[in-house]
Amino acid sequence: MRSKRHFVALMAAAMLATSVPSAVFAESVSSEAPAAVAENNGVTEQPTDVAVSKDKAVSLARELVQIPKEYKLQSASYYSDVLAGGKRGLWGLDFVYQANGKTKGTIYVRINADNGQLVEFSTYVDKPNAKPSYPLKVEREGAQDIAISYINKVAAAYKDQVQYNPDYGVQLLPPLTGDVRHTIRYDRVVNGVPYYDNFIELEVDSEGHVMRYTFNWDDTIQFPKAEQVLSLQDANAKLSELAEPQLSYIIPYGAPGGGKPSLSYEMGAMAIDAVDGKIQENPYGYGYGYYGYGGYYGYSGYAANNVSDTPVSETALGNKPIVGNLTEKEAVAKVEASFKLPEGAEFRGSNYYEYANEATGEKMKRWSLDWTIRKDNQEIGSAYANVDSQTGVINNFYSYQYNGVDQEAKPTVTFAQAKSTALETIKKQLPWLSNELYLVEVDEKTYNNGNPMNEYYFNFVHKVHGATVTYDYINVSIDGFTGNARSFDAQISNHSYSTAAPKLITEKQAIEKWLTYYRTQLTYQLTPQYVWDGQPLPIEKYLLMIASGEIKPEEVEYKTEAKLVYRLVPRLIDEAVFLDAETGNWRNRETGDVTQLEKPKATDINGHWAQRQLELMVAYKALDVKDGKVNPNAIVTRGELIKMLVLSLNGGRNPYLYGYGAAAEKASFSDVAKDSSYYAYVENALQNNWIDIGDGSFNPDGKVDREEMAELIVRALGYNTLANHDELFNISFKDTADIEKKGQAAIVVGLKIMSLSSGKFLPDKEVTRAEAATAFFRFLQARADLQEAPLTN
């Protein structure tokens, strides 16, 4: 266990060393009392052989970051990290500002202990009363100017070695609040080629403050010169030739009704040698995935060429279990017949529970069972199982012994024996699926050079019609001492699939589509090389040997090689997508809606008085563009208005409806079914009490008048109860007598969300799309001004 924890700590340290935070203030420098050096990498006392002492590092931090004098040094630590051609020393400094016994701000700074270079800073300031203005005071262009100015101050020697990255950190959708941080990055350029893993990065808030700074740079890397490299055209041809899209089942969980399996061609990013065109493996030992708006998307976690070509069995070895209802005794018997429990196992108790599956609507029934393992009247371990009460399928099993272990005992079970047991376990536990399950092959030598291990781990992939079911996973671990299954985990969804294989677009067509999603980029790639006992170690084996404690990091020689590669990089799009393998359409990964990589432009709003507001609503798909037109003067519908409201209040994200997936008995409104494009928005508005159920119909295509829009906005602000006391308001509209919701009208006019026309509110006037977009833009402004901070001491 210790070696695993040590490995995790090392990996975390390595990742943290490449990312950094920041903050900028304007205050005078103050002296600092001596601070103890925290224990770090074995350093328990202040080092004396560093070029930059702790006191000098503190002074530099205060000068470069302009740390206010009320911030006191709380801790200082010295450590080193590994570079391509050596090591560097670093000072980590924590400054804290406290008032009335409470922390009001923190600033973390890292200073290079070899040359005094500012490596990073990040800041947190507790300002509950701060209300960022909306629209933003500083847009991205202004933030870029601030970033350049700061780089000239703290890294002037490097300013001519970087170039602005116009794609990194760009928020493709316009902000809906003033709480925005612009991420600005400048990439290192070597021999005229950008090296994207070295960069200077800053975060600038919408008020113009630098909140984070990162100097991620390695001067020890030896870069080859860019000589005879493939042309961009030849590189694209080679990438197309080598691409291998993977057929997968995925689920757009945000789709109406909880989402159903969809066939997708997934194609992760890849790279080739820029000179010879050979495919390049990911230098860190895992398959290339791809980034989309909102996150990283890969395959099921395994490289396709590591999955066995043949299933566990050619045909199914049994039928799918028939639905029943197991008793506790039957569930216990099922587990004890399926897995060999350790000697001394005593059944301790159970827990029965039922729940509705949000994604499928099914009613799930489970037995949770526990055993205690005893020896000489002492508890030495435990076992656990989870059993489907309706089918008898064991979903989870594990046993663990934490006391009474013979420390001198040696494992005797070979890899081949463990693999055979794992396959037999799958056949026994999942016989109806054995012809659809594929072992993820592992090189036996990665396991302790083929010698017996304490425990072996095996993973299986579920495939239907040759497509990987990405949301199912199965794994088994085998005890290296007893040869028995120590753990079993099978998460198999109950979705149904067509009996016949569906008709698909070709792989060539899929590749052509994916290469429109990516752009090709020439850059350097740094490949780590590990040498132990004079022999090179593959990255996978290195990580495994470190994790098992077989070797220590300091025993391994670390080298790197930089080479020129062409790599695929996702283009900037404002949503995560997948390629429908049946239709060839791009679809939103969350909702399943058909979409496009190039968004349609509205041609009828240029120069319109509400152009900016309409563009905002179009960007968030609150208003549709059809045939290039948004029809700004058309009357807005109730469905469109609710969608504007919900997106405005949800940061532009689609709402999550707890209890409103496939498990919901029925839609709340008779005329907004689960498959309606307005379903999630209308149900969310109902959940938040912005609308009422009324007679059970919503009329999503109905027109909206000004009085109805005013009430909706006031309810969203949380002022509707107050507004119903219209006697509290000094209302002097010329048409007050015509207004039923007087308080609501007074509030929206008073907050300048809606305006009067010649002194009249005009409650019955229908609202155009442009007027609705403008009202919600002003609503966002008013909401930012009205937000109150919690009371503090």
URTA-V826103 format. One line per field, one symbol per residue. ss: DSSP state (@ for helix, = for strand, . for the rest). phi: phi as a letter, one per 20 degrees, with the letter a starting at -180 (. if undefined). Layout:
BEGIN
ss = ???
phi = ???
END
This chain:
BEGIN
ss = .@@@@@@@@@@@@@@@....................==.=..=..........@@@@@@@@@@@@......============..==============..===========.....========..............@@@@@@@@@@@@@@@.@@@@@@===................==========..=============....=======...............@@@@@@@@@@@...======....@@@..======....===.....==.........===..===......@@@=....................@@@@@@@@@@@......============......=============..===========.....========.............@@@@@@@@@@@@@@@.@@@@@@====...@@@.@@@....==========..===...=======.....=======...............@@@@@@@@@@@===============..===.@@@@@@@@@@....@@@.==============......====.....===.....==...............@@@@@@@@@......=..=.....=.=@@@@@@@@@@@@.............................@@@@@@@@@...............=.=@@@@@@@@@@@@..@@@@..@@@.......@@@...@@@@@@@@@......=..=.....=.=@@@@@@@@@@@@@@@@@@.......
phi = .ffffffffffffffffdcbdaacccbfecfcfgdfeffblnedcffdddfdffffffffffffelfgffedfebccdbccedfcqccecddcddcdcblmdfdaccdcccffecnffeabbcccecfefcgfcfffcegffffffffffffedbgfdfedccfefefmfefeffdceecceedcdefdclmdfdfedadccdcefenefdbbcddbcfefeefffdedffgfffffffffefcfdfbeccffefgnnncgceceecffbbcffedmffdfffdncffdbecfnqdccefocfgfeegfdfgbfcfeaefgefbbfegffffffffeecefggnfcfdrbbdbcbefffdnfedccdddccddcblmcfcabcbbccffednfeebbbcbddcmeffefdfcfegfffffffffffffecffdfeddcfefcfgffellnfgdfbddcdcdecclndfefedbcbccdffednefebbccddfdfecffefffcfffffffgfffefececebecedfcdcclndfdfgffgfffffenfcdgfededcccebecdcecfffcebecceffednefcffednffbcfeffeeedcfnffdgfffffffgelfcedclmcdlfefffeffffffgffffedmneffedfndeffffaffdfdcffeffegfffffffgemecdflenddmfefeddffffffffffffndfffffefffdedcffdgfeeeefffffffffemecceclndelfeffeeffffffffffgffffffefdeffcf
END
